[in-house]
Amino acid sequence: MATITYTHDDETATGLITIDRPERRNALNHDALEGLGSAIDQIERDEPRAVVLWGAADHFCAGADLSELEDLSFTRTLRGVLDRLAGLEFPTIAAIAGSCMGLGVQLALACDIRLATHDARFAVPVAKLGLMVDHWTVARLAAVFGASTARYLVLTADPLDADRAFGLGAVHRLVEVDPEFGPGGTVLAAAQLLAGQIAALAPLSLAGSKLGCDLLEPEGDLLDPGGRYQAAFERAWASEDLVEGRRAFADRRPPVFRGE
């Protein structure tokens, strides 16, 4: 079975992207990123009116698969996928249950609307690993969660529960879990229902409104005109601390960082 699958419902004019790596709590590796890019290729051909992104087996996405995370090539591929997902002209909905960590948060931020179950947890634990997220992620995190909470998330690596995320407006709707379907199935059903409702609205109005929201955000080069963040980003990704962070994660022990 493919790690990333995409299906299109002709009757409702909606699409569905599924992340299915339950053995890694849907953490993404290089192949999964390529699969997500291929799914977006198909979405652009199908031109649905709304798309849902979710993770199977009761977890949205636990982040990047650190067992395969080696260098900046992964982040460059990820940046392209996130740009394409965020740039789709129609509404996108993240259906979130369980873990939404690191790369999972980035995927959720790239979507327009976020639904979650009460068990969902959000975290950007880069400081535990010796790496950094790109500046777009920091900026979008501040826009969605608020500048103060964004600062807390990236500086503490602490998780945020769904109730708190809802209170901040980062999650638009909390979904009560139906025991018959579990967290993932319940939030998926709610997201697909919302996608169908959105798909019945005027597509040109939606596309224009989404563009208007996007234009409120500064262009990437305006976020870091002197390149200071990019320099810090590249330094972290070339550091011995990143090597130690990955090694400690694999060994299931606390890392010992030296700032070099």
ZADO-1210 file (C-alpha; in nm, 4 decimals, padded with zeros to 6 digits):
<atoms>
<atom x="00.0000" y="00.0000" z="00.0000" code="MET" pos="1"/>
<atom x="00.1269" y="00.3482" z="-00.0874" code="ALA" pos="2"/>
<atom x="00.2320" y="00.5743" z="00.1968" code="THR" pos="3"/>
<atom x="00.0490" y="00.8713" z="00.0446" code="ILE" pos="4"/>
<atom x="-00.2776" y="00.8229" z="-00.1407" code="THR" pos="5"/>
<atom x="-00.5094" y="01.0699" z="-00.3092" code="TYR" pos="6"/>
<atom x="-00.8718" y="01.0133" z="-00.4043" code="THR" pos="7"/>
<atom x="-01.1193" y="01.2421" z="-00.5774" code="HIS" pos="8"/>
<atom x="-01.4948" y="01.2331" z="-00.5182" code="ASP" pos="9"/>
<atom x="-01.6668" y="01.3434" z="-00.8386" code="ASP" pos="10"/>
<atom x="-02.0043" y="01.3738" z="-00.6688" code="GLU" pos="11"/>
<atom x="-01.8885" y="01.6233" z="-00.4064" code="THR" pos="12"/>
<atom x="-01.5978" y="01.7710" z="-00.6068" code="ALA" pos="13"/>
<atom x="-01.3664" y="01.7151" z="-00.3107" code="THR" pos="14"/>
<atom x="-01.0289" y="01.5470" z="-00.2715" code="GLY" pos="15"/>
<atom x="-00.8690" y="01.3477" z="00.0073" code="LEU" pos="16"/>
<atom x="-00.4972" y="01.3062" z="00.0838" code="ILE" pos="17"/>
<atom x="-00.4144" y="01.0239" z="00.3261" code="THR" pos="18"/>
<atom x="-00.0816" y="00.9787" z="00.5063" code="ILE" pos="19"/>
<atom x="-00.0471" y="00.6129" z="00.5987" code="ASP" pos="20"/>
<atom x="00.2725" y="00.5191" z="00.7843" code="ARG" pos="21"/>
<atom x="00.1240" y="00.3916" z="01.1112" code="PRO" pos="22"/>
<atom x="00.4476" y="00.2237" z="01.2169" code="GLU" pos="23"/>
<atom x="00.6056" y="00.5740" z="01.2342" code="ARG" pos="24"/>
<atom x="00.2930" y="00.7594" z="01.3523" code="ARG" pos="25"/>
<atom x="00.2790" y="00.8987" z="00.9973" code="ASN" pos="26"/>
<atom x="00.6223" y="01.0634" z="01.0142" code="ALA" pos="27"/>
<atom x="00.7364" y="01.1461" z="00.6613" code="LEU" pos="28"/>
<atom x="01.0532" y="01.0315" z="00.4871" code="ASN" pos="29"/>
<atom x="01.1866" y="01.1269" z="00.1419" code="HIS" pos="30"/>
<atom x="00.9604" y="00.8792" z="-00.0385" code="ASP" pos="31"/>
<atom x="00.6530" y="01.0041" z="00.1469" code="ALA" pos="32"/>
<atom x="00.7390" y="01.3648" z="00.0589" code="LEU" pos="33"/>
<atom x="00.7677" y="01.2673" z="-00.3058" code="GLU" pos="34"/>
<atom x="00.4331" y="01.0897" z="-00.2758" code="GLY" pos="35"/>
<atom x="00.2766" y="01.4020" z="-00.1328" code="LEU" pos="36"/>
<atom x="00.4147" y="01.6013" z="-00.4237" code="GLY" pos="37"/>
<atom x="00.2670" y="01.3491" z="-00.6678" code="SER" pos="38"/>
<atom x="-00.0695" y="01.3781" z="-00.4902" code="ALA" pos="39"/>
<atom x="-00.0600" y="01.7540" z="-00.5389" code="ILE" pos="40"/>
<atom x="00.0185" y="01.6962" z="-00.9083" code="ASP" pos="41"/>
<atom x="-00.3035" y="01.4969" z="-00.9361" code="GLN" pos="42"/>
<atom x="-00.4985" y="01.7544" z="-00.7369" code="ILE" pos="43"/>
<atom x="-00.3907" y="02.0261" z="-00.9769" code="GLU" pos="44"/>
<atom x="-00.5174" y="01.8133" z="-01.2664" code="ARG" pos="45"/>
<atom x="-00.8481" y="01.7236" z="-01.0989" code="ASP" pos="46"/>
<atom x="-00.9196" y="02.0774" z="-00.9748" code="GLU" pos="47"/>
<atom x="-01.1438" y="01.9824" z="-00.6814" code="PRO" pos="48"/>
<atom x="-01.3234" y="02.2562" z="-00.4900" code="ARG" pos="49"/>
<atom x="-01.1866" y="02.1519" z="-00.1500" code="ALA" pos="50"/>
<atom x="-00.9296" y="01.9028" z="-00.0208" code="VAL" pos="51"/>
<atom x="-00.8877" y="01.7255" z="00.3128" code="VAL" pos="52"/>
<atom x="-00.5474" y="01.6138" z="00.4456" code="LEU" pos="53"/>
<atom x="-00.5427" y="01.3562" z="00.7249" code="TRP" pos="54"/>
<atom x="-00.3313" y="01.0836" z="00.8812" code="GLY" pos="55"/>
<atom x="-00.4515" y="00.7249" z="00.9176" code="ALA" pos="56"/>
<atom x="-00.4435" y="00.5242" z="01.2417" code="ALA" pos="57"/>
<atom x="-00.5308" y="00.8122" z="01.4746" code="ASP" pos="58"/>
<atom x="-00.2214" y="01.0270" z="01.4185" code="HIS" pos="59"/>
<atom x="-00.1964" y="01.3237" z="01.1819" code="PHE" pos="60"/>
<atom x="00.1828" y="01.3366" z="01.1381" code="CYS" pos="61"/>
<atom x="00.4532" y="01.2906" z="01.4025" code="ALA" pos="62"/>
<atom x="00.7055" y="01.4948" z="01.2005" code="GLY" pos="63"/>
<atom x="00.9991" y="01.4033" z="00.9801" code="ALA" pos="64"/>
<atom x="01.1330" y="01.0488" z="00.9962" code="ASP" pos="65"/>
<atom x="01.4627" y="01.1167" z="01.1725" code="LEU" pos="66"/>
<atom x="01.5996" y="00.7767" z="01.0731" code="SER" pos="67"/>
<atom x="01.6245" y="00.9122" z="00.7166" code="GLU" pos="68"/>
<atom x="01.6785" y="01.2816" z="00.7815" code="LEU" pos="69"/>
<atom x="02.0298" y="01.3554" z="00.6607" code="GLU" pos="70"/>
<atom x="02.0788" y="01.7053" z="00.5208" code="ASP" pos="71"/>
<atom x="01.9199" y="02.0168" z="00.3746" code="LEU" pos="72"/>
<atom x="01.7958" y="01.8307" z="00.0653" code="SER" pos="73"/>
<atom x="01.5027" y="01.7062" z="00.2722" code="PHE" pos="74"/>
<atom x="01.4121" y="02.0590" z="00.3832" code="THR" pos="75"/>
<atom x="01.4331" y="02.1892" z="00.0268" code="ARG" pos="76"/>
<atom x="01.1947" y="01.9192" z="-00.0953" code="THR" pos="77"/>
<atom x="00.9651" y="01.9893" z="00.1986" code="LEU" pos="78"/>
<atom x="00.9672" y="02.3623" z="00.1261" code="ARG" pos="79"/>
<atom x="00.8506" y="02.2978" z="-00.2290" code="GLY" pos="80"/>
<atom x="00.5701" y="02.0671" z="-00.1155" code="VAL" pos="81"/>
<atom x="00.4504" y="02.3119" z="00.1512" code="LEU" pos="82"/>
<atom x="00.4528" y="02.6008" z="-00.0968" code="ASP" pos="83"/>
<atom x="00.2444" y="02.4010" z="-00.3427" code="ARG" pos="84"/>
<atom x="-00.0012" y="02.2873" z="-00.0754" code="LEU" pos="85"/>
<atom x="-00.0424" y="02.6390" z="00.0622" code="ALA" pos="86"/>
<atom x="-00.0677" y="02.7808" z="-00.2908" code="GLY" pos="87"/>
<atom x="-00.3664" y="02.5733" z="-00.4044" code="LEU" pos="88"/>
<atom x="-00.6439" y="02.8100" z="-00.5131" code="GLU" pos="89"/>
<atom x="-00.9218" y="02.6319" z="-00.3241" code="PHE" pos="90"/>
<atom x="-00.9688" y="02.5667" z="00.0487" code="PRO" pos="91"/>
<atom x="-00.7701" y="02.2926" z="00.2194" code="THR" pos="92"/>
<atom x="-00.8622" y="02.1312" z="00.5506" code="ILE" pos="93"/>
<atom x="-00.6285" y="01.9536" z="00.7943" code="ALA" pos="94"/>
<atom x="-00.8102" y="01.6805" z="00.9914" code="ALA" pos="95"/>
<atom x="-00.5921" y="01.6349" z="01.2990" code="ILE" pos="96"/>
<atom x="-00.5894" y="01.3613" z="01.5623" code="ALA" pos="97"/>
<atom x="-00.3094" y="01.2458" z="01.7910" code="GLY" pos="98"/>
<atom x="00.0414" y="01.3637" z="01.7084" code="SER" pos="99"/>
<atom x="00.0902" y="01.6810" z="01.5073" code="CYS" pos="100"/>
<atom x="00.4593" y="01.7471" z="01.5577" code="MET" pos="101"/>
<atom x="00.7285" y="01.9326" z="01.3661" code="GLY" pos="102"/>
<atom x="00.6652" y="01.8609" z="01.0004" code="LEU" pos="103"/>
<atom x="00.3068" y="01.7731" z="01.0938" code="GLY" pos="104"/>
<atom x="00.2594" y="02.1264" z="01.2249" code="VAL" pos="105"/>
<atom x="00.4079" y="02.2588" z="00.9011" code="GLN" pos="106"/>
<atom x="00.1518" y="02.0607" z="00.6996" code="LEU" pos="107"/>
<atom x="-00.1295" y="02.1862" z="00.9229" code="ALA" pos="108"/>
<atom x="-00.0067" y="02.5446" z="00.8837" code="LEU" pos="109"/>
<atom x="-00.0041" y="02.5067" z="00.5050" code="ALA" pos="110"/>
<atom x="-00.3766" y="02.4234" z="00.5144" code="CYS" pos="111"/>
<atom x="-00.6437" y="02.6918" z="00.5410" code="ASP" pos="112"/>
<atom x="-00.8644" y="02.5261" z="00.8021" code="ILE" pos="113"/>
<atom x="-00.7795" y="02.2963" z="01.0920" code="ARG" pos="114"/>
<atom x="-01.0178" y="02.0548" z="01.2665" code="LEU" pos="115"/>
<atom x="-00.8938" y="01.8469" z="01.5589" code="ALA" pos="116"/>
<atom x="-00.9988" y="01.5977" z="01.8212" code="THR" pos="117"/>
<atom x="-00.9335" y="01.6686" z="02.1888" code="HIS" pos="118"/>
<atom x="-00.6444" y="01.4199" z="02.1939" code="ASP" pos="119"/>
<atom x="-00.4451" y="01.6145" z="01.9331" code="ALA" pos="120"/>
<atom x="-00.1089" y="01.7548" z="02.0420" code="ARG" pos="121"/>
<atom x="00.0937" y="02.0227" z="01.8643" code="PHE" pos="122"/>
<atom x="00.4687" y="02.0748" z="01.9064" code="ALA" pos="123"/>
<atom x="00.7710" y="02.2135" z="01.7227" code="VAL" pos="124"/>
<atom x="01.0469" y="02.0202" z="01.9045" code="PRO" pos="125"/>
<atom x="01.3389" y="02.1410" z="01.6918" code="VAL" pos="126"/>
<atom x="01.5458" y="02.2423" z="01.9953" code="ALA" pos="127"/>
<atom x="01.5413" y="01.8810" z="02.1149" code="LYS" pos="128"/>
<atom x="01.7041" y="01.7728" z="01.7904" code="LEU" pos="129"/>
<atom x="01.9510" y="02.0483" z="01.7084" code="GLY" pos="130"/>
<atom x="01.7757" y="02.1597" z="01.3899" code="LEU" pos="131"/>
<atom x="01.5543" y="02.4521" z="01.2803" code="MET" pos="132"/>
<atom x="01.2420" y="02.5050" z="01.0740" code="VAL" pos="133"/>
<atom x="01.2534" y="02.7591" z="00.7924" code="ASP" pos="134"/>
<atom x="01.1416" y="03.1195" z="00.8397" code="HIS" pos="135"/>
<atom x="00.8116" y="03.0711" z="00.6553" code="TRP" pos="136"/>
<atom x="00.7152" y="02.8202" z="00.9222" code="THR" pos="137"/>
<atom x="00.8031" y="03.0611" z="01.2036" code="VAL" pos="138"/>
<atom x="00.6055" y="03.3397" z="01.0372" code="ALA" pos="139"/>
<atom x="00.3014" y="03.1192" z="00.9698" code="ARG" pos="140"/>
<atom x="00.3229" y="02.9767" z="01.3221" code="LEU" pos="141"/>
<atom x="00.3067" y="03.3303" z="01.4620" code="ALA" pos="142"/>
<atom x="00.0158" y="03.4199" z="01.2337" code="ALA" pos="143"/>
<atom x="-00.1866" y="03.1113" z="01.3262" code="VAL" pos="144"/>
<atom x="-00.0996" y="03.0530" z="01.6942" code="PHE" pos="145"/>
<atom x="-00.0058" y="03.4103" z="01.7847" code="GLY" pos="146"/>
<atom x="00.3435" y="03.5553" z="01.8176" code="ALA" pos="147"/>
<atom x="00.3755" y="03.4836" z="02.1901" code="SER" pos="148"/>
<atom x="00.2708" y="03.1183" z="02.1611" code="THR" pos="149"/>
<atom x="00.4906" y="03.0696" z="01.8532" code="ALA" pos="150"/>
<atom x="00.7865" y="03.1908" z="02.0549" code="ARG" pos="151"/>
<atom x="00.6962" y="02.9511" z="02.3357" code="TYR" pos="152"/>
<atom x="00.6620" y="02.6540" z="02.1009" code="LEU" pos="153"/>
<atom x="00.9978" y="02.6968" z="01.9277" code="VAL" pos="154"/>
<atom x="01.1899" y="02.7911" z="02.2443" code="LEU" pos="155"/>
<atom x="01.0585" y="02.5203" z="02.4789" code="THR" pos="156"/>
<atom x="00.9682" y="02.2266" z="02.2497" code="ALA" pos="157"/>
<atom x="00.6696" y="02.1733" z="02.4813" code="ASP" pos="158"/>
<atom x="00.3488" y="02.0323" z="02.3301" code="PRO" pos="159"/>
<atom x="00.0250" y="02.2286" z="02.3163" code="LEU" pos="160"/>
<atom x="-00.3023" y="02.0438" z="02.3589" code="ASP" pos="161"/>
<atom x="-00.5974" y="02.0792" z="02.1224" code="ALA" pos="162"/>
<atom x="-00.8120" y="02.2708" z="02.3699" code="ASP" pos="163"/>
<atom x="-00.5433" y="02.5365" z="02.4055" code="ARG" pos="164"/>
<atom x="-00.4899" y="02.5499" z="02.0290" code="ALA" pos="165"/>
<atom x="-00.8637" y="02.5961" z="01.9827" code="PHE" pos="166"/>
<atom x="-00.8670" y="02.8778" z="02.2370" code="GLY" pos="167"/>
<atom x="-00.5917" y="03.0521" z="02.0394" code="LEU" pos="168"/>
<atom x="-00.7829" y="03.0142" z="01.7107" code="GLY" pos="169"/>
<atom x="-00.5213" y="02.7836" z="01.5583" code="ALA" pos="170"/>
<atom x="-00.7795" y="02.5037" z="01.5535" code="VAL" pos="171"/>
<atom x="-01.1110" y="02.6164" z="01.4084" code="HIS" pos="172"/>
<atom x="-01.3288" y="02.3342" z="01.5332" code="ARG" pos="173"/>
<atom x="-01.2914" y="02.0664" z="01.8015" code="LEU" pos="174"/>
<atom x="-01.4569" y="01.7350" z="01.7208" code="VAL" pos="175"/>
<atom x="-01.5941" y="01.4971" z="01.9825" code="GLU" pos="176"/>
<atom x="-01.4704" y="01.1446" z="01.9156" code="VAL" pos="177"/>
<atom x="-01.7186" y="00.8769" z="01.8162" code="ASP" pos="178"/>
<atom x="-01.5892" y="00.5542" z="01.9798" code="PRO" pos="179"/>
<atom x="-01.7044" y="00.3552" z="01.6786" code="GLU" pos="180"/>
<atom x="-01.4685" y="00.5387" z="01.4454" code="PHE" pos="181"/>
<atom x="-01.1918" y="00.6532" z="01.6806" code="GLY" pos="182"/>
<atom x="-01.0197" y="00.9932" z="01.6730" code="PRO" pos="183"/>
<atom x="-00.8868" y="00.9720" z="01.3169" code="GLY" pos="184"/>
<atom x="-01.2062" y="00.8440" z="01.1582" code="GLY" pos="185"/>
<atom x="-01.4203" y="01.0926" z="01.3487" code="THR" pos="186"/>
<atom x="-01.2219" y="01.4019" z="01.2543" code="VAL" pos="187"/>
<atom x="-01.1954" y="01.2769" z="00.8957" code="LEU" pos="188"/>
<atom x="-01.5741" y="01.2486" z="00.8692" code="ALA" pos="189"/>
<atom x="-01.6186" y="01.6001" z="01.0087" code="ALA" pos="190"/>
<atom x="-01.3588" y="01.7406" z="00.7692" code="ALA" pos="191"/>
<atom x="-01.5134" y="01.5694" z="00.4677" code="GLN" pos="192"/>
<atom x="-01.8563" y="01.7032" z="00.5615" code="LEU" pos="193"/>
<atom x="-01.7112" y="02.0546" z="00.5847" code="LEU" pos="194"/>
<atom x="-01.5271" y="02.0072" z="00.2547" code="ALA" pos="195"/>
<atom x="-01.8562" y="01.9134" z="00.0874" code="GLY" pos="196"/>
<atom x="-02.0210" y="02.2263" z="00.2266" code="GLN" pos="197"/>
<atom x="-01.7338" y="02.4429" z="00.1051" code="ILE" pos="198"/>
<atom x="-01.7393" y="02.2779" z="-00.2385" code="ALA" pos="199"/>
<atom x="-02.1000" y="02.3969" z="-00.2833" code="ALA" pos="200"/>
<atom x="-01.9931" y="02.7609" z="-00.2437" code="LEU" pos="201"/>
<atom x="-01.8877" y="02.9915" z="-00.5292" code="ALA" pos="202"/>
<atom x="-01.5371" y="02.8814" z="-00.6327" code="PRO" pos="203"/>
<atom x="-01.4285" y="03.2197" z="-00.7708" code="LEU" pos="204"/>
<atom x="-01.5321" y="03.3881" z="-00.4465" code="SER" pos="205"/>
<atom x="-01.3379" y="03.1323" z="-00.2448" code="LEU" pos="206"/>
<atom x="-01.0272" y="03.1628" z="-00.4610" code="ALA" pos="207"/>
<atom x="-01.0367" y="03.5424" z="-00.4397" code="GLY" pos="208"/>
<atom x="-01.0939" y="03.5413" z="-00.0657" code="SER" pos="209"/>
<atom x="-00.8085" y="03.2968" z="-00.0114" code="LYS" pos="210"/>
<atom x="-00.5824" y="03.5173" z="-00.2243" code="LEU" pos="211"/>
<atom x="-00.6829" y="03.8185" z="-00.0163" code="GLY" pos="212"/>
<atom x="-00.5807" y="03.6370" z="00.3015" code="CYS" pos="213"/>
<atom x="-00.2529" y="03.5259" z="00.1440" code="ASP" pos="214"/>
<atom x="-00.1675" y="03.8818" z="00.0418" code="LEU" pos="215"/>
<atom x="-00.1758" y="03.9875" z="00.4071" code="LEU" pos="216"/>
<atom x="00.1417" y="03.7867" z="00.4587" code="GLU" pos="217"/>
<atom x="00.4796" y="03.9383" z="00.3566" code="PRO" pos="218"/>
<atom x="00.6866" y="03.7750" z="00.0861" code="GLU" pos="219"/>
<atom x="00.9639" y="03.5446" z="00.2000" code="GLY" pos="220"/>
<atom x="01.2508" y="03.7822" z="00.1211" code="ASP" pos="221"/>
<atom x="01.0828" y="04.0552" z="00.3268" code="LEU" pos="222"/>
<atom x="01.0771" y="03.8300" z="00.6325" code="LEU" pos="223"/>
<atom x="01.4573" y="03.8060" z="00.6448" code="ASP" pos="224"/>
<atom x="01.5980" y="04.0840" z="00.4237" code="PRO" pos="225"/>
<atom x="01.9510" y="04.0515" z="00.5600" code="GLY" pos="226"/>
<atom x="01.9534" y="03.6719" z="00.5439" code="GLY" pos="227"/>
<atom x="02.0287" y="03.6423" z="00.9170" code="ARG" pos="228"/>
<atom x="01.7715" y="03.3709" z="00.9837" code="TYR" pos="229"/>
<atom x="01.8779" y="03.1744" z="00.6773" code="GLN" pos="230"/>
<atom x="02.2387" y="03.1834" z="00.7966" code="ALA" pos="231"/>
<atom x="02.1349" y="03.0562" z="01.1401" code="ALA" pos="232"/>
<atom x="01.9207" y="02.7886" z="00.9747" code="PHE" pos="233"/>
<atom x="02.2091" y="02.6590" z="00.7632" code="GLU" pos="234"/>
<atom x="02.4484" y="02.6706" z="01.0574" code="ARG" pos="235"/>
<atom x="02.2142" y="02.4562" z="01.2683" code="ALA" pos="236"/>
<atom x="02.1705" y="02.2033" z="00.9894" code="TRP" pos="237"/>
<atom x="02.5493" y="02.1738" z="00.9491" code="ALA" pos="238"/>
<atom x="02.6174" y="02.1472" z="01.3229" code="SER" pos="239"/>
<atom x="02.7518" y="01.8681" z="01.5396" code="GLU" pos="240"/>
<atom x="02.4504" y="01.9308" z="01.7634" code="ASP" pos="241"/>
<atom x="02.2226" y="01.8054" z="01.4863" code="LEU" pos="242"/>
<atom x="02.4336" y="01.4884" z="01.4590" code="VAL" pos="243"/>
<atom x="02.4086" y="01.4447" z="01.8369" code="GLU" pos="244"/>
<atom x="02.0346" y="01.5116" z="01.8352" code="GLY" pos="245"/>
<atom x="01.9697" y="01.2445" z="01.5749" code="ARG" pos="246"/>
<atom x="02.2032" y="00.9975" z="01.7458" code="ARG" pos="247"/>
<atom x="02.0377" y="01.0556" z="02.0842" code="ALA" pos="248"/>
<atom x="01.6931" y="01.0126" z="01.9305" code="PHE" pos="249"/>
<atom x="01.7971" y="00.6796" z="01.7781" code="ALA" pos="250"/>
<atom x="01.9560" y="00.5695" z="02.1072" code="ASP" pos="251"/>
<atom x="01.6527" y="00.6836" z="02.3102" code="ARG" pos="252"/>
<atom x="01.8634" y="00.8954" z="02.5436" code="ARG" pos="253"/>
<atom x="01.8832" y="01.2676" z="02.6300" code="PRO" pos="254"/>
<atom x="02.1101" y="01.4591" z="02.3919" code="PRO" pos="255"/>
<atom x="02.4178" y="01.6450" z="02.5107" code="VAL" pos="256"/>
<atom x="02.4415" y="01.9651" z="02.3065" code="PHE" pos="257"/>
<atom x="02.7613" y="02.1719" z="02.2896" code="ARG" pos="258"/>
<atom x="02.6543" y="02.4600" z="02.0671" code="GLY" pos="259"/>
<atom x="02.8896" y="02.3621" z="01.7852" code="GLU" pos="260"/>
</atoms>
